Amino acid sequence: MNRLINKSPTQEEYWNNAAEEKDFTTPFQTELFKNHVPKEARILDVGCGYGRTLNELYLSGFSNLSGVDFSEKMIERGNRLHPHLDLRKNESGNLPFDDNSFDAVILLAVLTCIAHDTEQEKLIVEIERVVCSDGILCINDFLINTDTRNTDRYRQYAVKYDNYGIFELPEGTVLRHHTRERIGELTSNFEKIVFKTVSYITMNGNRSNGFYYMGRKK
C-alpha cells in the first residue's frame, strides 16, 4: 500500500511510525504496464512509500522513475533500500512538478488512504496536470466488501464521515473502500483501457475486494 499526498497530522504520524514495520502487499500489474508504457517513459509513483513498485519497474528495465510521498520515514527507508531511485518527500498537497512532466502516473493503494471526496478529487486534478496528453494512469485500490466485518465498520463510521465505505483502524489511521461508480467519477477524464476486479490481501492479512485500472488521458 502506498501513501497519499494530501496529509493530516494523524495520517502522517501513523505512516511514519509504520514505515519500518509495514510491508506493502498490493501487487502491481507489471506486465500490463509494460504493454502500454515504453521503458524510456517518464514515470511518477504518487504515494510511493518505500519505493517497492518503482524498484520493480527499475528491475524490469525502466529508468526514468520518480516517486513522492508525504511520509518522511517512508522516503528514508526507500532511499536506504533503493538509492538508485528518485524518491522525494512531498511538502504540500500539490505535486512538485511542472505541467506535462510525466508519461505515466501510478496510484497504488493511495485512494484508500484519502477519506474525503474533495481531497481525492484534488489529487486527481494534480495528476491530470502533470501527466502529458495521452499519458497513462494506473490505479490499484480497494472496493466495497459485503462481509460482516467490513459492513459493520462501514455502518459504524458512515455517520461520522458522511460516506459509506470509510472506516478507522485501531492503529490510528482512516481508510476507505470504494464503489466502482466512484472510481468512474474520478477517472472521467481518462479513456479506460482496462478495469478488472480482483481480490487482495491487505497489510494486516485480511482479504478484500479490489481492482486495477488503467486509462489514457483524453
C-alpha positions as CSV (number, residue, x, y, z in Angstrom):
1,M,0.0,0.0,0.0
2,N,1.3,3.4,-0.9
3,R,0.6,6.8,0.5
4,L,-1.4,9.8,-0.5
5,I,-0.1,13.3,-0.9
6,N,-2.9,15.1,1.0
7,K,-1.9,14.7,4.6
8,S,-3.3,15.2,8.0
9,P,-1.1,15.1,11.2
10,T,-2.7,11.8,12.3
11,Q,-2.2,10.1,9.0
12,E,1.4,11.3,8.6
13,E,2.3,10.2,12.1
14,Y,0.7,6.8,11.5
15,W,2.7,6.2,8.3
16,N,6.0,7.5,9.8
17,N,5.5,5.0,12.7
18,A,4.7,2.2,10.3
19,A,7.5,2.9,7.9
20,E,9.9,0.3,9.1
21,E,7.4,-2.4,10.1
22,K,4.8,-2.5,7.3
23,D,5.5,-4.3,4.0
24,F,3.0,-3.4,1.3
25,T,1.1,-6.3,-0.3
26,T,-1.0,-4.9,-3.2
27,P,0.5,-6.3,-6.4
28,F,1.4,-4.1,-9.3
29,Q,0.4,-5.3,-12.8
30,T,3.9,-5.0,-14.3
31,E,3.2,-7.0,-17.5
32,L,0.1,-5.0,-18.3
33,F,2.0,-1.8,-17.6
34,K,4.8,-2.8,-20.0
35,N,2.3,-3.4,-22.7
36,H,1.2,0.2,-22.7
37,V,4.2,2.2,-21.4
38,P,7.6,2.2,-23.1
39,K,10.7,1.7,-21.0
40,E,12.0,5.2,-21.8
41,A,8.8,6.8,-20.4
42,R,8.8,9.3,-17.6
43,I,7.0,7.6,-14.7
44,L,5.7,9.1,-11.4
45,D,4.6,7.0,-8.4
46,V,2.4,9.2,-6.3
47,G,2.4,7.8,-2.7
48,C,5.5,5.7,-3.5
49,G,6.0,4.6,0.1
50,Y,9.5,3.0,0.3
51,G,9.8,2.6,-3.5
52,R,8.7,-1.0,-3.8
53,T,6.8,-0.5,-7.1
54,L,9.4,1.8,-8.7
55,N,12.1,-0.7,-7.9
56,E,10.1,-3.5,-9.6
57,L,10.0,-1.3,-12.7
58,Y,13.7,-0.5,-12.4
59,L,14.4,-4.2,-12.4
60,S,12.2,-4.6,-15.5
61,G,14.3,-2.1,-17.4
62,F,12.6,1.3,-16.8
63,S,15.0,4.1,-15.8
64,N,13.1,7.4,-15.8
65,L,11.5,6.9,-12.4
66,S,10.3,9.4,-9.7
67,G,8.3,8.9,-6.5
68,V,6.7,11.2,-3.9
69,D,5.3,10.5,-0.5
70,F,4.4,12.7,2.4
71,S,5.9,10.3,5.0
72,E,9.5,11.3,5.7
73,K,10.2,7.9,7.3
74,M,8.9,6.0,4.2
75,I,11.2,8.1,2.0
76,E,14.1,7.5,4.3
77,R,13.5,3.7,4.1
78,G,13.2,3.9,0.3
79,N,16.4,5.8,-0.2
80,R,18.2,3.4,2.1
81,L,16.8,0.3,0.2
82,H,16.9,1.7,-3.3
83,P,19.5,4.5,-3.6
84,H,19.2,4.3,-7.4
85,L,15.6,5.7,-7.3
86,D,14.5,9.4,-7.2
87,L,12.3,9.4,-4.1
88,R,11.2,12.7,-2.5
89,K,9.2,13.8,0.4
90,N,6.3,15.9,-0.7
91,E,5.9,19.0,1.4
92,S,2.4,20.2,0.2
93,G,-0.8,19.0,-1.3
94,N,0.4,19.9,-4.8
95,L,2.7,17.7,-6.8
96,P,6.2,19.4,-7.1
97,F,6.4,19.0,-10.8
98,D,5.7,21.1,-13.9
99,D,2.7,20.5,-16.2
100,N,3.0,17.6,-18.6
101,S,6.1,16.2,-16.8
102,F,5.2,12.5,-17.0
103,D,4.1,9.9,-19.5
104,A,2.6,7.7,-16.8
105,V,1.4,8.1,-13.2
106,I,0.9,5.2,-10.7
107,L,-1.5,5.3,-7.7
108,L,-1.1,2.0,-5.8
109,A,-3.4,1.8,-2.8
110,V,-3.4,5.6,-2.4
111,L,-7.1,6.5,-2.8
112,T,-7.9,4.1,0.1
113,C,-5.8,6.5,2.4
114,I,-7.9,9.6,1.3
115,A,-11.2,9.5,3.1
116,H,-12.9,12.6,1.7
117,D,-14.2,13.2,-1.8
118,T,-12.7,16.7,-2.2
119,E,-9.2,15.5,-1.3
120,Q,-9.4,12.6,-3.7
121,E,-10.6,15.0,-6.5
122,K,-7.8,17.5,-5.8
123,L,-5.2,14.7,-6.2
124,I,-6.7,13.6,-9.5
125,V,-6.7,17.2,-10.8
126,E,-3.0,17.4,-9.9
127,I,-2.3,14.1,-11.7
128,E,-4.1,15.4,-14.8
129,R,-1.9,18.5,-14.6
130,V,1.5,16.6,-14.5
131,V,0.7,13.8,-16.9
132,C,1.1,14.6,-20.6
133,S,-1.6,14.3,-23.3
134,D,-2.3,10.6,-24.0
135,G,-0.5,9.8,-20.7
136,I,-1.3,6.7,-18.7
137,L,-2.9,6.5,-15.3
138,C,-2.6,3.2,-13.3
139,I,-4.7,2.7,-10.2
140,N,-4.7,-0.4,-7.9
141,D,-7.1,0.0,-4.9
142,F,-9.9,-1.4,-2.8
143,L,-13.6,-1.8,-3.4
144,I,-16.5,-2.1,-1.1
145,N,-16.8,-5.5,0.6
146,T,-20.0,-7.3,1.7
147,D,-18.7,-9.5,4.5
148,T,-19.9,-8.8,8.1
149,R,-16.6,-7.5,9.4
150,N,-16.4,-4.8,6.7
151,T,-20.1,-3.9,6.6
152,D,-20.2,-3.4,10.4
153,R,-17.4,-0.9,10.3
154,Y,-18.7,0.9,7.2
155,R,-22.0,1.4,9.1
156,Q,-20.2,2.4,12.3
157,Y,-18.4,5.3,10.6
158,A,-20.9,6.3,7.9
159,V,-22.4,9.0,10.1
160,K,-19.1,10.4,11.2
161,Y,-17.7,10.7,7.7
162,D,-21.0,11.0,5.8
163,N,-19.8,8.3,3.4
164,Y,-20.3,4.5,3.4
165,G,-17.1,2.7,3.0
166,I,-14.8,4.8,5.3
167,F,-13.5,3.2,8.5
168,E,-10.9,3.7,11.2
169,L,-8.2,1.2,12.2
170,P,-7.3,0.8,15.9
171,E,-3.7,1.6,15.0
172,G,-4.8,5.2,14.2
173,T,-5.5,5.7,10.6
174,V,-8.6,6.2,8.4
175,L,-9.1,4.1,5.3
176,R,-11.7,4.0,2.5
177,H,-13.1,1.3,0.2
178,H,-14.8,2.5,-3.0
179,T,-17.7,1.7,-5.3
180,R,-16.9,1.1,-8.9
181,E,-19.0,4.2,-9.7
182,R,-16.8,6.3,-7.6
183,I,-13.7,5.2,-9.5
184,G,-15.5,6.0,-12.7
185,E,-16.2,9.6,-11.5
186,L,-12.5,10.1,-10.5
187,T,-11.2,8.8,-13.9
188,S,-13.8,10.5,-16.1
189,N,-11.1,12.5,-17.9
190,F,-9.3,9.3,-18.9
191,E,-10.3,6.7,-21.5
192,K,-10.5,3.3,-19.9
193,I,-8.1,0.7,-21.1
194,V,-8.8,-1.9,-18.5
195,F,-10.8,-2.2,-15.3
196,K,-10.6,-5.6,-13.6
197,T,-11.9,-6.7,-10.2
198,V,-9.6,-8.8,-8.1
199,S,-9.0,-9.9,-4.5
200,Y,-6.2,-8.5,-2.4
201,I,-4.6,-9.4,0.9
202,T,-4.2,-6.3,3.0
203,M,-1.2,-5.2,5.1
204,N,-2.9,-6.7,8.1
205,G,-3.5,-10.0,6.4
206,N,-7.2,-9.7,5.6
207,R,-8.8,-10.4,2.2
208,S,-10.5,-7.5,0.4
209,N,-12.2,-6.8,-2.9
210,G,-10.1,-4.7,-5.1
211,F,-9.4,-3.6,-8.7
212,Y,-6.8,-2.5,-11.1
213,Y,-7.5,0.2,-13.6
214,M,-5.5,1.7,-16.5
215,G,-6.6,4.7,-18.5
216,R,-5.3,7.1,-21.1
217,K,-5.7,10.9,-20.7
218,K,-8.2,12.2,-23.1
